């Protein structure tokens, strides 16, 4: 009776006690790509990118003045 073992070399060697006194044929297979354990997580920019510009309200020139307003906020923080 033929038995097929497939796995990494380490996995096959773990079966070696069962293979004592038996003829063995080894076929080396092409490497398979390693599957990542966890799916790639999206960055905040990627997850919110499609939502930009969807909110109503606020000043229509908000994006034109963002740098200036941010600079003012930083200056106020450092004065406190």
Buried (B, 14 or more C-beta within 10 A) or exposed (E): EEEEEEEEEEEBEEEEEEEEEEEEEEEEEEEEEEEEEEEEEEEEEEEEEEEEEEEEEEEEEEEEEEEEEEEEEEEEEEEE
